[in-house]
Amino acid sequence: MDNNSIVYQLNENDEIIYVNENWNKFAAENDGLPETLSDNVLNKKIWCFISDFETIHLYKALLNNVRLYKHTANLTIKCDSPFMVRFIEMKIKPLENNHIEFCCVTKKQYERPIVLLLDKKIPRNNSFLKMCSYCKAINIEMNGSKQK
């Protein structure tokens, strides 16, 4: 295991029951404080910390397969924060009693330009953004005209 690995475990109910010493450092680097500090995630379902339906659906399918077939799933994922773009190798491993272990290692990262849309300090409203599922362009109306 890499010294910078983020390791966490879920119980059979998908509650986070363990995080390693690198968890809080990664949370801070991803502007996740204080709600994603280890003390605030333990014994809560992982689904509380994933915001979009598609990602929840994908992870539930992955966890079901890992538990059912008792095999490790290896993925490369892109993990963006407001300040960094990271490519992470993730291993999802079955443990006894239908528990799951995630081991995540950053393989490549680079700074990203500031994206105001991702800044948690900017006030939000409840309206939805329109985004192209193919090219990811976001349709934003500014002063009555549409911007892309």
N, C-alpha and C positions, 0 to 999 in steps of 0.2 A: 504494500500500500504506500502511496506517495505521501510525503509529509504534509502536503497541502490538501489532501483528500478531505472532502466533506462526507461524513458517514452519518446516516440516520436510519432508524429502524421503526417499523410499524407493527402493531399487533394485528390480530385477526380481524379487528374492527376498524382497521386503517387509522388508528390513533398513533401519534408519534410518541414512542416510549423511550427513545434514546437518540441523542445527538452527540457527536464528538466535539473535542475542544476547538475545532476549526469553524464550527457552526456560527458562533457570534461574530467572528471576524468577517466571514462571508456576508452575513446579514448587514453589517455596518458598511461594507464596500458596495452593497447594492441598495443603499438608502432605505433599508428595511427596519430601522430602529423606531420605536422600541417594540413594536408588535411582533416582530419575528425573532427576538432574542430567545434563547433556549428556555428560560423560565416561563415565557409566554406561549410556547408552542407545545411543550410536553403535555401529554394526555389529551390533546385536541386532535380531531380528525384532520388529516392532511388536506381534505377538501375545503377546509376553512381558509386555506392559504393559496388556493388556485382560483383565479377570477373568471376564466372563460369556460363555457360549456364544452367546447371542443377538446380542450386540454384535459378537462376532468374525464370526459368520455374515453379519450385515448389512454390515460393512465389507468382507469378502471379496467379496461380491456387488457392492458399489459399485466396488471396485478393479478387478474383472474387467470391468465395464461401461465404466469410464473407459478402461482399456487397450484393450479390444476396439473401441469406437466412437470413440476418440480425441476425446472431448468432456469438458468440465469439468462436474462435478457441483456444484451449489450447494445447501447445506443450512443450516437453522437448527437448532441443537442446544441442549439444556439441559445445562449442565456444572456439577454441584454439587460443592462441596468441603465439608469439615467446617464451614467458616465463611461461605461465600458461595454464592449461587445466581447463575448466569450464563447468559445467552442469547448464543450465539456463532454468527456467520455463518461457515460453513466452505466453502471452495472446494477441490475435489479435482481437480487439473489433470494431464493426461497430459504427460509429458516424453519426450524421445528415449530409445530403448533400453528401453522399458517401465518407465521410472522414473515416479514419481508425486510431485507436490508438494501439500502441504496448506498452506493459508493460512487462519488462524483469527483473527477479530476479535471481541472482546467488544462487543456492542451494548447490553446492559442487564445490570445486576447489582445485587444488594442483599444485605445481611447476612442470614444465617439464624440462627435460635436454635440454641444448642448442641444437637447430637444425639449423645448418649453412644454410641450404636451405631456412629457413624462415627469415634469417637476411637481412634486407633491405639495409644494408651497403655494402653487397657483390655484386660486379658487375654481371650483368645478360647478357645473350644473348637471341636470339629469338628462339632457338631450343626448342623442346618439350621433356618432360620426358615421358617415357613409364612406366605406372603403372597398375598393376593388379587390376581390379575392384572388385575382390573377397577378396584377402588377403591384398591389398594395398602395396605390395612390389614394389619398384621402381627399374627399370633396369637402371644402370648407367655404362657407359663405361669409364674406367680409364686406360690410357696407353695402349690402344688397347685390353684390356681384359674386360669382362663384370662382374660387381659386382651387387649383390642384397642385 
